[in-house]
Amino acid sequence: MIPWRAWSRPTILPAVNLKTVTHLNPPTARPVADHQLLIQAVAPAQDSPLLSLSRRIADAGCNLVESRVATVGADVSVLLLAKGGWDAIAKLETALTRLGRGDNLHLLSYRTQSRDLQSHLLPYMVEVVAADKPGVLVELIDFFNRRAISIEQMSSMRYQAMQTGADMFQAQITIGIPADTRIAELRDEFMEMCDGLNLDAIMDPVKF
């Protein structure tokens, strides 16, 4: 017969290791960083690859974050930036390899990274119109390059004036001016150069 005192003895539980308990709920894994793929394609304008490229980006599970499309001569140029996980980008690269086998498509793609914010650069828009002559665009690019002013976007064209038929040149350039630049002095130097080349030009801040 078991003594009464043995039944009344409290049960002693083993000590709990708190470090062991915390491992029962491991921290949530951090999301995998997105990768970026820059895609450039050139094809005849009537065979624009924009739709087929956009579909392959979506089918691979990537996002189309930036796009540039321009018709140059008889061809169209498409520049796209896709973002997604490593596996999605790899799937997209495989799809582009198959697409690039077409005869009328020139396709280039490579992995890139997000650009660091350039908060020290002030965005300005430059517009130039003049009678067409060789070397005008070179002079504009050289002017900003010598002053460490980045060209963020640029488009230019040659056309005939509707009223007179004169050969004309037009350029629109978005530049990034370092914040410590004296804007008034820069504008004066730019206008002086344009006067010497007989260019009609303006330089204004981008307001959006």
C-alpha positions as CSV (number, residue, x, y, z in Angstrom):
1,M,0.0,0.0,0.0
2,I,1.3,3.4,-1.0
3,P,1.6,5.9,1.9
4,W,-0.7,8.9,1.8
5,R,2.2,11.3,1.9
6,A,3.5,10.0,-1.5
7,W,0.3,10.9,-3.2
8,S,0.4,14.5,-1.8
9,R,4.0,15.1,-3.0
10,P,3.9,17.8,-5.8
11,T,5.1,16.9,-9.2
12,I,8.3,18.6,-10.2
13,L,8.5,19.6,-13.9
14,P,11.9,19.7,-15.7
15,A,13.4,23.2,-16.1
16,V,12.4,24.8,-19.4
17,N,15.2,26.2,-21.5
18,L,13.9,29.5,-22.8
19,K,16.4,29.5,-25.6
20,T,15.1,26.2,-26.8
21,V,11.5,27.6,-26.7
22,T,12.3,30.6,-28.9
23,H,13.4,28.2,-31.7
24,L,9.9,26.9,-32.0
25,N,8.9,30.1,-33.7
26,P,11.8,31.1,-36.0
27,P,11.9,34.6,-37.4
28,T,10.2,35.1,-40.8
29,A,12.7,35.0,-43.6
30,R,13.5,38.3,-45.3
31,P,12.1,38.8,-48.8
32,V,14.5,38.1,-51.6
33,A,15.8,41.3,-53.2
34,D,14.5,42.2,-56.6
35,H,16.8,41.9,-59.6
36,Q,16.7,44.2,-62.6
37,L,17.1,43.4,-66.3
38,L,17.6,46.1,-68.9
39,I,16.3,45.2,-72.4
40,Q,17.1,47.0,-75.6
41,A,15.5,46.0,-78.9
42,V,15.7,47.5,-82.4
43,A,13.4,46.3,-85.2
44,P,11.7,47.7,-88.3
45,A,8.9,50.0,-87.3
46,Q,6.2,47.8,-88.7
47,D,7.5,44.9,-86.6
48,S,7.7,46.7,-83.3
49,P,8.7,44.2,-80.5
50,L,7.0,46.3,-77.8
51,L,4.0,44.0,-77.3
52,S,5.9,40.7,-77.5
53,L,8.5,42.0,-75.0
54,S,5.9,43.3,-72.6
55,R,4.1,40.0,-72.7
56,R,7.2,38.0,-71.9
57,I,8.0,40.3,-69.0
58,A,4.6,39.7,-67.5
59,D,4.6,35.9,-68.3
60,A,7.9,35.6,-66.4
61,G,6.4,37.1,-63.3
62,C,8.4,40.4,-63.6
63,N,7.2,44.0,-63.5
64,L,7.9,46.5,-66.2
65,V,9.1,49.5,-64.3
66,E,10.4,51.8,-67.0
67,S,10.0,52.0,-70.8
68,R,11.3,54.2,-73.7
69,V,10.1,53.8,-77.2
70,A,11.3,55.9,-80.2
71,T,11.0,55.6,-83.9
72,V,14.3,56.5,-85.6
73,G,14.4,56.4,-89.3
74,A,12.6,53.3,-90.5
75,D,13.2,51.4,-87.3
76,V,11.8,51.5,-83.8
77,S,14.0,51.4,-80.6
78,V,12.5,49.9,-77.4
79,L,14.2,50.2,-74.1
80,L,12.6,48.4,-71.1
81,L,13.6,47.9,-67.5
82,A,12.1,44.8,-65.8
83,K,12.2,43.9,-62.1
84,G,11.6,40.6,-60.4
85,G,13.0,37.9,-58.2
86,W,16.1,35.9,-59.3
87,D,14.0,33.0,-60.7
88,A,11.7,35.4,-62.6
89,I,14.6,37.3,-64.2
90,A,16.2,34.0,-65.1
91,K,12.9,32.8,-66.7
92,L,12.7,36.1,-68.6
93,E,16.3,35.8,-69.9
94,T,15.4,32.3,-71.3
95,A,12.4,33.7,-73.1
96,L,14.4,36.6,-74.5
97,T,17.0,34.2,-75.9
98,R,14.3,32.4,-77.9
99,L,12.7,35.7,-79.0
100,G,16.1,37.1,-80.1
101,R,16.5,34.4,-82.8
102,G,14.1,36.4,-85.1
103,D,15.7,37.7,-88.3
104,N,14.4,41.3,-88.0
105,L,15.1,41.8,-84.3
106,H,18.3,43.0,-82.7
107,L,18.0,42.3,-79.0
108,L,20.4,43.0,-76.1
109,S,19.7,42.4,-72.4
110,Y,21.8,42.5,-69.2
111,R,21.3,42.7,-65.5
112,T,21.6,46.1,-63.9
113,Q,21.1,47.8,-60.5
114,S,18.9,50.6,-59.2
115,R,20.5,54.0,-59.5
116,D,21.3,55.8,-56.3
117,L,19.3,58.9,-55.7
118,Q,21.0,62.0,-57.1
119,S,19.6,64.5,-54.7
120,H,22.5,66.9,-55.2
121,L,21.5,67.4,-58.9
122,L,19.0,70.0,-60.0
123,P,16.9,69.0,-63.0
124,Y,16.8,71.5,-65.8
125,M,15.3,71.4,-69.3
126,V,17.2,72.8,-72.3
127,E,15.5,73.4,-75.6
128,V,17.3,74.4,-78.8
129,V,16.0,75.3,-82.2
130,A,18.2,76.4,-85.1
131,A,19.0,76.2,-88.8
132,D,20.4,72.7,-89.3
133,K,24.1,72.5,-89.7
134,P,26.7,69.8,-88.8
135,G,28.1,69.7,-85.3
136,V,25.4,71.5,-83.3
137,L,24.5,68.6,-81.1
138,V,28.2,67.9,-80.5
139,E,28.7,71.4,-79.2
140,L,25.8,71.1,-76.8
141,I,27.0,67.8,-75.4
142,D,30.6,69.1,-75.0
143,F,29.4,72.2,-73.2
144,F,27.7,70.2,-70.5
145,N,30.4,67.5,-70.4
146,R,33.1,70.0,-69.6
147,R,31.2,71.3,-66.6
148,A,30.4,67.9,-65.2
149,I,26.7,68.3,-65.9
150,S,25.0,65.0,-66.6
151,I,22.6,64.5,-69.5
152,E,19.7,62.6,-68.1
153,Q,17.5,62.5,-71.3
154,M,18.0,63.8,-74.8
155,S,16.1,63.8,-78.0
156,S,16.9,65.6,-81.3
157,M,15.6,65.7,-84.8
158,R,16.1,67.4,-88.2
159,Y,13.1,68.6,-90.0
160,Q,11.9,71.0,-92.7
161,A,9.9,74.0,-91.6
162,M,6.4,73.9,-92.9
163,Q,6.2,77.5,-93.8
164,T,9.5,77.9,-95.7
165,G,10.9,74.4,-96.2
166,A,14.1,75.4,-94.4
167,D,16.2,72.6,-92.9
168,M,15.9,72.9,-89.1
169,F,17.4,71.3,-86.0
170,Q,15.6,70.8,-82.7
171,A,16.8,69.3,-79.4
172,Q,15.3,68.8,-76.0
173,I,17.8,67.9,-73.2
174,T,17.1,67.2,-69.5
175,I,20.3,67.8,-67.5
176,G,21.3,67.4,-63.9
177,I,23.1,70.5,-62.5
178,P,25.1,70.1,-59.3
179,A,23.4,72.0,-56.5
180,D,26.5,74.1,-55.8
181,T,26.6,75.5,-59.4
182,R,25.9,79.2,-59.9
183,I,22.8,78.9,-62.1
184,A,22.9,82.5,-63.3
185,E,26.6,82.2,-64.4
186,L,25.9,78.8,-66.1
187,R,22.9,80.2,-68.0
188,D,24.9,83.2,-69.1
189,E,27.7,81.0,-70.4
190,F,25.2,78.7,-72.2
191,M,23.4,81.6,-73.8
192,E,26.7,83.1,-74.9
193,M,27.7,79.9,-76.6
194,C,24.3,79.7,-78.3
195,D,24.6,83.2,-79.6
196,G,27.9,82.4,-81.1
197,L,26.4,79.4,-82.9
198,N,23.2,81.3,-83.8
199,L,21.0,79.0,-81.8
200,D,17.7,79.9,-80.3
201,A,17.7,78.3,-76.8
202,I,16.2,78.3,-73.3
203,M,17.3,76.7,-70.0
204,D,14.5,76.4,-67.4
205,P,14.1,74.2,-64.2
206,V,11.9,71.1,-64.5
207,K,8.9,71.9,-62.4
208,F,7.4,68.4,-61.7
